[in-house]
Amino acid sequence: MAIKGQLTIFTIHFMAIKITNSTIVCVKLICNHRFYWSFSATFNAMLINMKSLLLLLSLFSTMLLMSQSLSWNNEKIIVTANGTKNTLLNAENIFADGWDELAQARFWQKIMLLSPDSCIISVASNRQILGYTSVRKWESQSEIEKAAYKTTLKAANNIPLDERIYITTGKNDFYKFRDVFNSLSKGVAVFEKNGVDPWYAQSILLIESPGQLKKSVAGAYGAFQLMPSVAKKYGLIVTANIDERTDFDKSALAASKLISTVCIPEAKKILNRHSITYKESDLWFRLFVMHCYHAGAMNVSAVVDKIKPTKGSKDLILKMWTTTAASFGNNSQNYSQLILAAQIILNDMIYAECDDIVHCGTK
């Protein structure tokens, strides 16, 4: 019997053996082709009916959710700052896999901490930093002068002439990490209560609209930047007079449902179509899911079809950063880079400013 839950697909194998007036029911749970546990119980033959089986399946569903939560329990930390405790997720997997050493992650860290009156000059394809300038100085130049300066930079750094050079302004006026800090624990709690990996809550809150309520050009709004149609789909009221996307808990619950019922399943479909294996706790898989959250599964599917990967790993995400397809463009490529940078900044802030850090899980 196959049952599709919010987080994964599991199979319960059972058999009934008749012994005199009783029946022994043996149950074995297989989750993503991995054996998790077996269970045997003796029931009176008259009690072996559909109701009993449904109750049994409900029990195993609950146990499955508990077992899955162990993957993120190992990442949870309790952080104490100014007498207040917050439960967050650490960034150890970022450092363990070397994501923090990537030029893209380092570039966005600098942008997030840089004031908006300054710019960083970088190579478009790999975010290699070529220099800094002020917005005022850059804007004072003519288009001809700007083009000539970019050509000079390419020659000085052995960069191909057809490579694009980006000028990116600082964004510390948008990425307000201290303002969003206290809401991170709330988001983590809502996602975890709904059986959804809370890493997603922490990532969304850090980069979508950190510490502020701003409406995007496309119409997304609230801490989790939900579009009106998505918010309504998951039970929020969005009218001209009432917009429940301002309600943190309701928005968090809607976002968790979007992640668990749409983004994760669609991500798996895309990867399964390419025969790519994955673990839901892998960082590259989480980043892949977040691309579905931001760009939509159709656009992610298009870019993966273009890449034609043979395995899932950091390499797939890196190729997505330099590949465009359908509406998967520069903003989409940047999305997981922003997540990495924000998580690293949060980690640095925690260890520099917090009074106490307790690791909840053991590896």
C-alpha positions in Angstrom: 0.0 0.0 0.0 1.6 3.3 -1.0 0.7 6.5 0.8 1.9 10.0 -0.3 2.4 12.4 2.6 3.5 16.0 2.7 7.2 15.2 3.0 7.8 12.0 1.3 6.4 8.8 -0.1 6.4 5.7 2.1 5.2 2.2 1.7 3.7 0.0 4.4 3.9 -3.8 3.8 1.7 -5.9 6.0 0.6 -9.5 6.2 -1.9 -11.2 8.5 -1.3 -14.7 9.8 -4.3 -16.6 11.2 -3.6 -18.5 14.4 -6.7 -20.1 16.0 -8.9 -17.1 17.1 -6.3 -14.4 16.7 -4.5 -12.8 13.9 -0.9 -11.6 14.0 -0.3 -8.5 11.9 3.3 -7.8 10.8 4.0 -4.4 9.5 7.1 -3.1 7.8 7.6 0.6 6.8 9.7 1.4 3.8 10.5 5.2 3.4 12.2 6.3 0.1 13.3 2.7 -0.4 14.9 2.6 3.0 13.8 0.3 5.8 12.8 2.3 8.9 11.2 -0.1 11.3 8.9 -3.1 11.7 6.0 -3.7 14.0 4.1 -6.8 15.0 0.9 -6.9 17.0 -1.7 -9.5 17.8 -5.3 -8.6 17.3 -8.5 -10.5 17.7 -9.6 -11.6 14.3 -12.9 -9.7 14.6 -10.9 -6.4 15.1 -9.0 -6.7 11.9 -11.1 -4.4 9.8 -10.6 -1.3 7.8 -11.0 1.0 10.8 -8.1 -0.8 12.6 -5.9 -0.6 9.5 -6.6 3.2 9.1 -5.7 3.7 12.7 -2.5 1.8 12.1 -1.6 3.8 9.1 -2.2 7.0 11.0 0.2 5.8 13.7 2.9 5.1 11.2 2.3 8.4 9.5 2.9 10.2 12.8 6.0 8.1 13.5 7.3 8.9 10.0 7.0 12.6 10.6 8.9 12.2 13.9 11.7 10.3 12.2 12.0 12.9 9.4 12.3 15.7 11.9 15.5 14.2 13.3 17.3 15.4 10.2 16.8 19.0 11.1 17.0 18.4 14.9 20.7 17.9 14.4 20.9 21.4 13.0 18.9 23.2 15.6 20.5 25.6 18.1 19.1 27.6 21.0 20.5 31.1 20.9 20.3 33.4 23.9 20.6 37.1 23.3 19.7 39.8 25.9 17.9 37.2 28.0 15.7 36.0 25.1 16.0 32.5 23.7 15.5 31.7 20.0 15.5 28.4 18.3 17.3 28.5 14.9 19.2 26.3 12.5 23.0 26.4 12.3 25.0 26.9 9.1 27.4 24.0 9.6 26.4 22.3 6.3 27.4 25.4 4.4 30.9 25.4 5.8 31.3 21.6 5.7 30.6 21.5 1.9 32.6 24.6 1.1 29.7 26.8 -0.1 31.1 29.7 2.0 34.3 29.7 -0.2 32.4 30.4 -3.4 32.9 33.8 -4.9 29.1 34.2 -5.3 28.4 33.7 -1.6 31.2 36.1 -0.7 30.0 38.7 -3.2 26.4 38.8 -1.8 27.6 39.0 1.8 29.5 42.2 0.9 26.5 43.6 -1.0 24.1 42.8 1.9 26.4 44.6 4.3 27.3 47.5 2.0 25.5 50.9 2.2 23.4 51.8 -0.9 25.6 54.8 -1.8 28.4 52.4 -2.8 28.8 49.8 -5.6 30.8 46.7 -6.2 32.1 46.0 -9.7 32.1 42.3 -10.5 32.2 39.6 -13.3 28.7 38.6 -14.2 29.4 34.8 -14.6 31.2 34.1 -11.3 30.9 37.3 -9.2 34.6 37.9 -9.1 35.0 41.3 -7.4 37.0 43.7 -9.6 36.6 46.9 -7.5 34.5 49.3 -5.6 33.1 52.7 -6.4 30.5 55.2 -5.1 27.1 55.5 -6.8 27.7 59.2 -7.2 31.0 58.7 -9.0 29.7 56.0 -11.3 26.5 57.9 -12.2 28.6 61.0 -13.0 30.2 59.2 -16.0 28.8 59.1 -19.5 27.8 55.7 -21.0 30.9 55.9 -23.2 33.2 56.4 -20.2 31.5 53.5 -18.3 32.0 51.2 -21.3 35.6 52.2 -21.6 36.2 51.6 -17.9 34.7 48.1 -18.2 36.9 47.3 -21.2 40.0 48.4 -19.2 39.0 46.2 -16.3 38.7 43.2 -18.6 42.1 43.7 -20.1 43.7 44.2 -16.7 42.2 41.0 -15.3 42.4 38.8 -18.5 38.6 38.6 -18.8 37.1 37.8 -22.2 35.7 40.8 -24.0 32.3 39.2 -24.4 32.0 38.7 -20.6 29.5 41.0 -18.9 30.5 43.3 -16.0 28.0 44.2 -13.3 27.7 47.2 -11.1 25.7 46.3 -8.0 24.7 48.8 -5.3 24.9 48.0 -1.6 21.7 46.8 0.0 22.1 47.0 3.8 19.0 49.3 3.8 17.0 46.2 2.7 18.7 43.3 4.4 17.9 44.2 8.0 19.1 41.1 9.8 18.9 42.4 13.3 15.3 43.5 12.7 14.3 40.1 11.4 16.2 38.1 14.0 13.4 37.7 16.6 10.9 36.5 13.9 13.2 33.7 12.7 12.4 31.5 15.7 8.7 32.1 15.2 8.9 31.0 11.6 11.0 27.9 12.6 8.3 26.9 15.1 5.4 27.2 12.7 7.1 25.2 10.0 8.2 22.5 12.4 4.7 22.3 13.9 3.4 21.7 10.4 6.0 18.9 9.8 8.0 21.0 7.3 11.8 21.5 7.4 12.2 24.8 9.3 15.4 25.6 7.3 13.1 26.9 4.6 11.4 29.3 7.0 14.7 30.7 8.2 15.9 31.1 4.6 12.8 32.8 3.3 12.6 35.2 6.3 16.3 36.2 5.8 16.0 37.3 2.2 12.5 37.9 1.1 11.4 40.9 3.2 13.7 40.8 6.2 12.3 42.8 9.2 9.8 44.8 7.1 6.5 44.6 5.2 7.1 45.6 1.6 5.0 44.7 -1.5 7.0 43.6 -4.5 6.4 44.9 -8.0 4.7 41.5 -8.8 2.3 41.9 -5.8 4.0 39.5 -3.3 3.5 40.7 0.3 4.3 39.9 3.9 7.2 38.3 5.7 7.0 35.3 3.3 6.3 37.4 0.2 3.2 35.4 -0.8 1.3 36.2 -4.0 -2.4 37.0 -3.6 -3.5 33.8 -5.4 -1.2 31.6 -3.3 -2.3 33.2 0.0 -6.0 32.7 -0.9 -5.3 29.1 -1.9 -4.0 28.4 1.6 -6.9 30.1 3.4 -5.7 33.7 3.9 -8.1 36.6 3.2 -6.8 39.0 0.6 -9.1 41.8 -0.4 -9.0 45.6 -1.0 -9.7 46.1 2.8 -8.2 43.0 4.4 -4.8 41.4 3.7 -3.9 38.6 6.1 -0.5 38.3 4.6 0.4 40.8 7.3 -0.4 38.1 9.9 2.9 36.4 10.5 1.6 33.1 11.8 -1.0 32.7 9.0 1.6 33.6 6.3 4.1 31.2 7.8 1.6 28.4 7.8 0.6 29.1 4.2 4.3 29.2 3.2 4.9 25.9 4.9 2.0 24.3 3.0 3.3 25.8 -0.3 6.8 24.3 0.4 5.5 20.9 1.5 2.6 20.4 -1.0 4.0 22.1 -4.1 7.7 23.0 -4.0 9.2 19.8 -2.6 7.0 17.5 -4.6 7.6 19.4 -7.8 11.4 19.5 -7.1 11.3 15.7 -6.7 9.4 15.3 -10.0 12.0 17.3 -11.9 14.9 15.3 -10.3 13.1 11.9 -10.7 12.6 12.7 -14.4 16.4 13.0 -14.8 17.0 9.9 -12.6 18.7 12.0 -10.0 18.9 10.7 -6.4 18.6 13.1 -3.5 18.3 13.4 0.3 15.9 16.0 1.5 18.4 17.1 4.2 21.1 17.8 1.6 21.8 21.5 1.2 21.9 21.4 -2.6 18.4 19.8 -2.5 17.1 22.5 -0.2 18.5 25.2 -2.5 16.9 23.5 -5.4 13.5 23.5 -3.7 13.9 27.2 -2.9 14.4 27.9 -6.6 11.0 26.3 -7.1 9.6 28.6 -4.4 11.0 31.7 -6.1 11.0 31.0 -9.9 8.2 28.3 -10.1 8.6 24.7 -11.0 8.1 25.2 -14.7 11.0 27.6 -15.0 13.2 25.4 -12.8 12.3 22.4 -14.9 13.3 24.3 -18.1 16.7 25.2 -16.8 17.4 21.7 -15.6 16.3 20.3 -18.9 18.8 22.6 -20.6 21.6 21.5 -18.2 20.8 17.8 -18.5 22.4 16.8 -15.2 23.4 13.2 -14.5 23.6 13.6 -10.7 22.4 15.9 -8.0 25.0 17.8 -6.1 26.5 21.3 -5.5 27.6 21.1 -9.2 23.9 21.2 -10.3 23.3 24.4 -8.3 26.4 26.0 -9.7 25.3 25.2 -13.3 21.9 26.8 -12.5 23.7 30.0 -11.5 25.1 30.3 -15.1 22.3 28.9 -17.1 19.1 30.6 -18.3 15.9 29.1 -19.7 12.3 30.2 -20.0 11.9 32.9 -17.3 14.8 31.5 -15.2 17.1 34.5 -15.5 19.5 36.6 -13.5 17.2 37.1 -10.5 16.4 33.4 -10.4 20.1 32.5 -10.6 20.9 34.8 -7.7 18.2 33.4 -5.3 20.1 30.5 -3.8 23.3 32.7 -3.7 21.4 35.2 -1.5 20.3 32.4 0.8 23.8 31.2 1.3 25.1 34.7 2.0 22.3 35.5 4.4 22.7 32.3 6.3 26.5 32.9 6.7 25.9 36.5 7.9 23.3 35.2 10.4 25.9 32.6 11.6 28.6 35.3 12.0 26.1 37.6 13.9 25.1 34.8 16.2 28.6 33.9 17.2 29.7 37.5 17.5 26.8 38.9 19.5 24.8 36.3 21.3 25.4 35.3 24.9 24.9 31.6 24.7 24.5 28.9 22.0 23.3 25.4 22.7 23.4 22.7 20.0 20.2 20.6 20.3 21.1 17.6 18.3 24.1 15.2 18.1 25.5 13.9 14.8 
